[in-house]
Amino acid sequence: MAAGSAIQIPTRLPLLLTHESVLLPGSTMRTSVDSPRNMQLVRSRLLKGTSLRSTIIGVIPNTSDPTSDCDDLPNLHRIGTAALAVQVVGSNWPKPHYTLLVTGLCRFQILQLLKEKPYPVAEVQQLDRLEQFTNGHKSEEELGELSEQFYKYAVQLVEMLDMSVPAVAKLRRLLDNLPREALPDILTSIIRTTNQEKLQILDAVRLEERFKMTIPLLVRQIEGLKLLQKTRKSKQDDDKRVVAIRPNRRISHGSVTEDEEEEEDHDDVVMLEKKIRTSSMSEQALKVCLKEIKRLKKMPQSMPEYALTRNYLELMVELPWNKSTKDRLEIRAARIVLDNDHYAMEKLKKRVLEYLAVRQLKNNLKGPILCFVGPPGVGKTSVGRSIAKTLGREFHRIALGGVCDQSDIRGHRRTYVGSMPGRIINGLKTVGVNNPVFLLDEVDKLAKSLQGDPAAALLEVLDPEQNHSFTDHYLNVAFDLSQVLFIATANTTATIPPALLDRMEVIQVPGYTQEEKIEIAHRHLIPKQLEQHGLTPQQIQIPQVTTLGIITRYTREAGVRALDRKLGAICRAVAVKVAEGQHKEAKPGRAEVGEGEDCKEHITEDAKPESISDTADLALPPEMPILIDFHALKDILGPPLYDMEVSERLNQPGVAIGLAWTPLGGEIMFVEASRMDGEGQLILTGQLGDVMKESAHLAISWLRSNAKRYQLTNASGSFDLLDNTDIHLHFPAGAVTKDGPSAGVTIVTCLASLFSGRLVCSDVAMTGEITLRGLVLPVGGIKDKVLAAHRAGLKRIIIPQRNEKDLEEIAVHVRQDLTFVLAGCLDEVLNAAFDGGFAVKARLEHLNSKL
């Protein structure tokens, strides 16, 4: 069938099986390959082939490749398209597959299937000619009137489109340059047709038959365009819609529906412009939005920037430029709300009431920048929500823990793919007002990375002198944040950059005392747990003495989170008893005595069993109410986790108790010392920081210089404490890193106890920094340290004299339970730490002449 100058395809072709699309000669198609035989064809033939012949494959339409190599091949379509593999791209997501770009060459007919594995190979017969056409009009006379008619419809269709589009102009040139016999396949692949229609064109081997089948498709397309032009509203010439001619995206008889969608989109743009003009945004923002809306009108919807611009404009319209809520400024009502939601926290409540009072006197007061610093579980986050409730404002929480990208704060620039505004602007969009309460949670846990420092980005947000013109990278216009009430929370200020800390008003939120925890448990935690577990106060009773036992023996924390979990465990255990009681009550033949005895084995009840008059009321257990006592605590929560071990660990010299501050609250800290024969070394263990190591060296130096004064000797009786003696200082809990200067007085007391052989009082704890001259300097965290000593059952606390002012922050009942010793020098510390004092032993010394 081929002439002398014809190009022949190989007689044996590997077959690529496709199901979703049909490749016609002269067209290009991109197809995904993920089935076993097709994948093997790509690996073995296309990727390993080195000649042009190896890139020619046969594409069989309307045939699915089996999902397993063991399955038999289905019936193959009789006619296929020989194709040239132009590009192969591999990927492993979401599963291994290849994407092929193939160009159709000619039709072929399968004569015989030669093999099926690892991929099908068939003997084929070429049906179309592949020639080097030098004259585009060579075959016009042979094709006759049918060809002319087809060419006329094709030109008419193309000229109905916008010739200013490069793809349309190129298609018009192809109609004149390509041979007529190639046009039916090419135009069929361009216009919108179904796969079944393409199969019919592919099966039409005779050229005359192909023309006859393609002409109705062109006529249908032309009629659709004419109908579209009639129904379209009158527009200006420069507002004409651009119809892009692309493979696999074509115009069809559904053009009326597409036109309706375009009209709806146009109406949406008009509505968007109306919203922009009627919005209350700033003059600068309005100018930018009007400029963007003009660009949007001239932009084809197929452009990726169209969706980005529209999303930007919709965000600008939704932002609350001037929309705000009215504050509730009644101080008495605010005090009631705060007292009902939170117990204690007097500093926080006082600061909120001060803000309300100033707002009554001045309406345009800028929102304060507060920072609540305290251990976990003391209610920093929940009090922020209560402040919003008190003021009648919207509340939005932004979690900053682990954030390491400044774009989370300032947003991404719109030049990037997937750009979006920062969390501040997103939060304003969510709440819909410009004066909400923003809680910046865990501001001390921000991190740096290659994407910038978010803490530096917060400098503009949390500065009252700058945030009235905060510029998000996505908006690229200023937004006023001055009416937003920012509340930051942190466990420590040590990790907050100084510049950021300087912009915030720091309010310390210390841990709770035992009495405060008891009140919080009975006012808030127990009712919440009862509600969550479906229980009522008539079914369970937890006395205050039991709550105190949970606090002292099962928890050791500054907050109340562990206490809340323990109460939840008790409620779950009681819920099991209640459910079992309901089950036994529902069965009439079962005695209730056994259930009552079973309850007594685990939970002691001080109330007698109530009689259940109505057998239909199954909400009550057999004995009511269930009283939780210490025996029940041991059955439910297990053995106590914490014991009072203070007196047991101070039964030998060389042990003292110090007080330490951690981000989790105050803690007591034991310091142990021992001596042994050696070379005069000081050994320090317990993961100590440099400051604490220096405190240990200061302590031993002061004791050596005052050894004669206090009659301190080593094992050999020498006043040189390090003479042939090694000293080992250990700080238990060796896995925990420790640092800070406040352990100085504790180390001195511990070493003085070691060298004097006297025991330190078992009820004494101490804190304070020392100097080489024996002075005691003030330290921080006094309230947390005192609360830790109070929790541990200690009675006497030695603190620096200059920390006396910090005792006013401690509750009165705690101060009444403790005795405070204010020390200005180490002499006073040693006198208070030992029974009977640690006075200087005066002894006359005689100077012997060496002459």
HELIX and SHEET records of a PDB file:
HELIX    1   1 PRO A   36  LEU A   41  1                                   6    
HELIX    2   2 VAL A   42  LEU A   46  3                                   5    
HELIX    3   3 LEU A   52  THR A   55  5                                   4    
HELIX    4   4 GLU A  140  LEU A  143  1                                   4    
HELIX    5   5 GLU A  145  GLU A  159  1                                  15    
HELIX    6   6 PRO A  166  ASN A  177  1                                  12    
HELIX    7   7 ARG A  180  ALA A  182  5                                   3    
HELIX    8   8 LEU A  183  ILE A  190  1                                   8    
HELIX    9   9 ASN A  195  ASP A  203  1                                   9    
HELIX   10  10 LEU A  207  THR A  231  1                                  25    
HELIX   11  11 ASP A  237  ASP A  239  5                                   3    
HELIX   12  12 SER A  255  THR A  278  1                                  24    
HELIX   13  13 GLU A  283  LYS A  298  1                                  16    
HELIX   14  14 PRO A  304  GLU A  318  1                                  15    
HELIX   15  15 ILE A  331  ASP A  341  1                                  11    
HELIX   16  16 GLU A  346  LEU A  361  1                                  16    
HELIX   17  17 LYS A  380  LEU A  391  1                                  12    
HELIX   18  18 SER A  407  ARG A  410  1                                   4    
HELIX   19  19 ARG A  423  VAL A  431  1                                   9    
HELIX   20  20 VAL A  443  LYS A  445  5                                   3    
HELIX   21  21 PRO A  454  VAL A  461  1                                   8    
HELIX   22  22 ASN A  467  SER A  469  5                                   3    
HELIX   23  23 PRO A  498  ASP A  502  1                                   5    
HELIX   24  24 GLN A  514  ILE A  520  1                                   7    
HELIX   25  25 ALA A  521  LEU A  525  3                                   5    
HELIX   26  26 ILE A  526  GLN A  532  1                                   7    
HELIX   27  27 GLN A  544  ARG A  553  1                                  10    
HELIX   28  28 ARG A  561  ALA A  586  1                                  26    
HELIX   29  29 VAL A  593  HIS A  602  1                                  10    
HELIX   30  30 PHE A  630  LEU A  637  1                                   8    
HELIX   31  31 VAL A  646  ARG A  649  1                                   4    
HELIX   32  32 ASP A  690  SER A  705  1                                  16    
HELIX   33  33 ALA A  707  TYR A  710  1                                   4    
HELIX   34  34 GLY A  744  SER A  756  1                                  13    
HELIX   35  35 ILE A  782  ARG A  791  1                                  10    
HELIX   36  36 GLN A  801  GLU A  809  5                                   9    
HELIX   37  37 VAL A  812  ASP A  817  1                                   6    
HELIX   38  38 LEU A  826  ALA A  833  1                                   8    
SHEET    1   A 6 THR A  28  VAL A  33  0                                        
SHEET    2   A 6 HIS A  97  LYS A 115 -1                                        
SHEET    3   A 6 ILE A  79  SER A  91 -1                                        
SHEET    4   A 6 ILE A  56  ILE A  60 -1                                        
SHEET    5   A 6 ARG A  12  LEU A  17  1                                        
SHEET    6   A 6 VAL A 121  GLN A 126 -1                                        
SHEET    1   B 5 PHE A 395  ALA A 399  0                                        
SHEET    2   B 5 VAL A 437  ASP A 441  1                                        
SHEET    3   B 5 LEU A 485  ALA A 490  1                                        
SHEET    4   B 5 ILE A 369  VAL A 373  1                                        
SHEET    5   B 5 GLU A 505  GLN A 508  1                                        
SHEET    1   C 2 PHE A 470  THR A 471  0                                        
SHEET    2   C 2 ALA A 478  PHE A 479 -1                                        
SHEET    1   D 2 ILE A 540  GLN A 541  0                                        
SHEET    2   D 2 ILE A 626  LEU A 627  1                                        
SHEET    1   E 4 VAL A 655  THR A 662  0                                        
SHEET    2   E 4 GLY A 665  ASP A 677 -1                                        
SHEET    3   E 4 THR A 725  HIS A 730 -1                                        
SHEET    4   E 4 LEU A 682  THR A 685  1                                        
SHEET    1   F 3 VAL A 764  MET A 766  0                                        
SHEET    2   F 3 ARG A 796  PRO A 800  1                                        
SHEET    3   F 3 THR A 819  ALA A 823  1                                        
SHEET    1   G 2 GLU A 769  ILE A 770  0                                        
SHEET    2   G 2 VAL A 776  LEU A 777 -1                                        
END                                                                             
